[in-house]
Amino acid sequence: MTTLDKTLFLLKKYPEIMDDSFIFISAHTSLKDNYTRLIFENGMSEYHYVYFFHSELAPADVGAFFDEMAKELKQKTNALNFILASSHLKDRYKQLCDQLNIRWFEINDNRLKKWLHVNNLNQGNVRKGKGMLYDDLLMLAEDILRMDLNSSWADFSLLVGTQETAVAPQDNVMKKQRLIQVYYRQRLTYEGVIQLEYEKDRINRQWPRWLSVTVNDISTNRRETAEPFTHSVDLFDNLDWATGKMYLDIPINRDDLEMNDIEKVYFLLEKWGFSQKHSCHIRSFTAENRDYFITKLVSLTILLKTVNKVVPNKAGKVII
């Protein structure tokens, strides 16, 4: 089953799932009201507000949708279009939207899987012909491995080792990493690594693919029982091979979490300022974008560690 955060990631990365003319602008998740509002713009500079409800619509959700629509119409002067979306819409809600000339969209698991199957075939073909992005990905990886990544946000400070450290190859897979320390309120709380794992292509080029952060809680009262925790992002998935656009959202990709825990993670990420940037072209991957991406991955890893007692490997699969 496609997780909620993966669904939202796909809607941001591939707005053509809903409309070929859509360009993603921004998103905001309201945990209290059980929806995420995604804003898109079309070729005529018209904004489209998609209210994607996280579960099957209840009457109160429909009321919340119309309340939000009324607020937006009062505040905005340009043409607005509203779309009611969910994984499942009852027929009576579809009929109501049709009568009011409001678009609706059912984004269920089967529909996403069918779309992804076709898109992955297309992306695979595009990727084979996009060797030009190889240098761009290598440059991004080298920046992560060599540039100053020290930063601070909320009550946290991140210190990153100045040099990459050797990682013994496993199954002929090349890995590179840097040591990190995370301070919470000026106290050393986590130690770990930022790691890049490479993948060979058919002509033996090493492509940086998996970017992961591993942290271990070393606070005094947890050191003895602490287990390292890893969260990864697939750079191939975050790159649009047709356009060169790099997406800065990082899916959680875990179906073993309670929705309540995921909502807490979303809330804190937004509170810490990690819902503001969504994408940039890989050739304009600035130091600001890089720092945002790294600190967001570190933050997400720490948050997931607090709500998990198992360790995820790449692709969100779980290792007990």
N, C-alpha and C positions, 0 to 999 in steps of 0.2 A: 504494500500500500504506500502511495506517495505521501510523505509527511507534509504537514502544514507549511513548514518553513521552506521545504523543497518546492511546493506548489507556488508560493509567493516568489521564490527566486526565479522560477521558470517564467512567471508572468512578467517580471521585470526584465529578464533577459530576452524573452521572446514575446513581445506584446502582440505579434501577429497571430498568436493563439486566439486572440479575441478579434483583432481587426488589423488588416494589412497596413493601414495608414497610421497606426498608433506608434508614437515615440514615447518611451517611459520618461517621466519627469521626477516624480517623488512618491513616497509612500509613508503612511503613518498608521500604526496599529493601536487601536483602542481596546485594551484588555477588558475594561468594564463593560463595553458594549458589544464585545465578541466579534469585531470586524476589523479588517484592514482596508483603509482607503488608499487606492492607487490612482495617481493623476497621470493622464496621458495627454499628448497633444497630437493633433493630426496635421495634414499638409496645409490646411486652411487656417492654422493658428487657433483652432478651437480646442478648448480643454474638455476632457472627458473624465468624469469622476466615477471610478469603479468601486463600489462598496462590496467587498468580498467577505461574506460572513463565514466564520470558521466552522460552523456546524449547521445542521438542518435548521431552516428558518422557523422561528416561533412568531406568533402575532406581535409580540413586543419588539422583535427585530425589525419587522416590517414598519412598525411605528417609528422606530429609531431612524430607519432609512429615510422616511419622508420628513422627519424633523430636520435631519442633516441637510437634505435637499433644499428645504425651505430656507435654512440659514445661508447656504451657499448662494442661492438666488438673490438674497438681499444684499450680500456683500460684494458680489461680482457684477461687472457691467458687460463683459463680453459673453459670447454665446457659450452656454454650458450644456453638456449632455450627461445624463446619469445612467449608470448601468447597475442593476441589482444582480449580484453573483453569489453563488454558493455551490457546494458539491452536490446538493440536491434541492430542487425547487418544486414545491407542490403545484399542481395544475392551476389551482385557484389563484396563486400568486402570479403565475405566468399570464393568466387571462387578465388579471388586474393591470399588470404592466402593459399588456397589449392595448387595452382600452384607453390607458392614459398616455400612450405613445412613448413609453419608457422601455429602453432595451433591457433585456435580461440575458444572463449567461450561466449555463450549468457547467461547472468545471469539475467533473468527476474523474476518478482514477483511471477508468477505461479510456476516456477521451484523451487524457494526458499521455497515457502509455502509447496509444496509437499515434498521436502527434509526435512524440519523442522518437518512436521507431523510424518514422519517415524522416524526421529532422536529423537523427543521428547518421542515417545513411548519407544524407546530403552533406552534413558537416564532415563526415569521414572522407568523402570525395573532395570536398573543398580543402581539407587539411593536407591531403596528399599533394595538392598543387600549391600549397602555401609555404614552401620552404623559406620564403622571404621572411616569415615571422620567426624563424629559428634564431636569427641574430638578435631580434628584439627580446625574445624570451631569455636568451643567454644573458643579455645586458641586464634585464630585470633581476635574474638570479644573482649575477655578480654584484649588483647593488645591495641586495639583501645580505650577501656573504661578506661584503667588504666595507660598506658605508656605515657611518655613525647612525645607529638605530636607537640611541638613548632617548627616552622621552618620559613624559609624565602626564597623567590624566586623573581626574577625580582625586582619590586618596592614594593613588598608586604611582610608583616610579619604576621605570624599566632600565636596567643596566645590561648592556650587551658586550660580550668579549670583543676585543679589537681584531682578533684573528680567528679564522675558521680552524676547527680542530679535526684531526683525522678520524674517520669512521671506517672500521674494518668492513670490506665489501662482503655482502652476503648474496649468494646465488648470482654472482657477477653483476650485482646492482650497485651503482656508484651513489654514495651519499656524502653530503657535506653539511657541517653544522657549526653553530656558534653557541657558546655558553651564555646563559642569561641568569640574571637575578631580578626578582620582583620584590619591591619594598611596599608594604602597606602601612601608611601613616608613619613613614620613616623607619620602620622596623623590617629587617629582612624576613620575608615570609615564604617565598618560593624560590627554588633553584631549578634549572632545567636547561633545555636547548631549543634553539630554532634550527630545524633541519630541512634540507632539500634532498629529495630523492629523484634520481634521473631515470629516464627510460630510453633504451636504444631504439632507433628506427631501422628500417631495412638496409640503410647504407651505413649503419654503425655510428650515426651521430647521437650524442647524448643530449636528450631533451630534458630540461628541468620540468618535472611534472607535479610531484607531491610536495607541498609546503606544509610542514607540521610544527606544532609547538608541544613540547613535553614539559610538565611542571611537577615538582615534588614539594609537598608541604613540609617545611622544616621548622615551623613554629614549635616552641618548646614542648607544648603539651600534646603534639601530634606526631613528633618525629619518629617514634618507635613503630607506630602502626600505619604510617603514611605509605601509600602506594603511588608510583608515578602515573600520571594521566596524560594522554595524548589526544590531540584533535588535529585533523588534517583538512586541507582544502586542495582539490584537484585543479591545478592551474589550467589544464586543458578544458575543463568544464567552464571555468570562469572566463575563458577567452572565446570571443566570437570570431571564428576563423575566416568568415566571409568579410567582416568589416574591420577587424583588428581592435575591436572594442574590448577592454578589460573590465570585468565586473568586480566590484569591491565588496559585494555582499558575500557572506560566508554561511552556507547552509549548515544547520545542525545535523540533519540526516540521521536522526535516531528515532526509531519507532518504539523504543522501550521506555521513553519518558512519559510521565503524566503531563497532560496539557497544562495543569497548574504550574508545574516546574518550568515548562517552556515559556509560559507567560511571564514568570518571574525573570527569566533570562532576557526576554525581549524588553521588559520594563527597565532593567538596569542598563542594558546596552544603549537604549534610547536616552536614559538619564545621563549617561556618561558621554553622550554626543556621538554615538556610532550609528546613527540613522540618517546622517546628513549627506554623505557621499555615496553614489551608487555605481558610477562607471567613469572611465576615461579611456582615451585611445592608448594602446600599449606604447606608442612612440611619444606620448606626452605623459608618461608615468613619472610624475614629479616626485621630489623628496617628500613633499606634503602628502601625496597619495600613498607613497610607500610607507611612511610612518603611520598613517591612518590604517592601512591594511594590516600591518604587523601588530599594532597595539590592539586592533579589534580582534585579531586571532588570539593574541595573548589573553585578552579579557574574556573572550568566549571560552577558552580552554579552562581558565580559572573558575568561571561560573558553572560550566558543565561538571567540573570536578566536585563542586560543592553539592551537586544534586545527583551524583552517580557513585556507585560502588563497584563499577566495572569499567574496563578500559576499552575505548573504541579504537579500532585501527582505521586505516584509510578507507574511504567510501562509507564511513559510518557503521561498518560492521562491528559487532561486539565480540570482544574476547573476554571470557569470564576469568 
